[in-house]
Amino acid sequence: MFKNKWYILYFFILAIVSWFTAEVVTFIMLGLILITLENIHTTLKKAFNMRDED
């Protein structure tokens, strides 16, 4: 499910912060945005590396 160990850290930190601030939905959305940006970054790095190999 998790391709990167950082995802678990993101979720853990967001869970702690959302528990203290009682803004669960906001932090869930921020977590999803972080994961999406990480996936986009990884995909772009792979594409760039494939282009360099050609």
Secondary structure, 3 states (H helix, E strand, C coil): CCCCHHHHHHHHHHHHHHHHHCCHHHHHHHHHHHHHHHHHHHHHHHHHHHHHHC
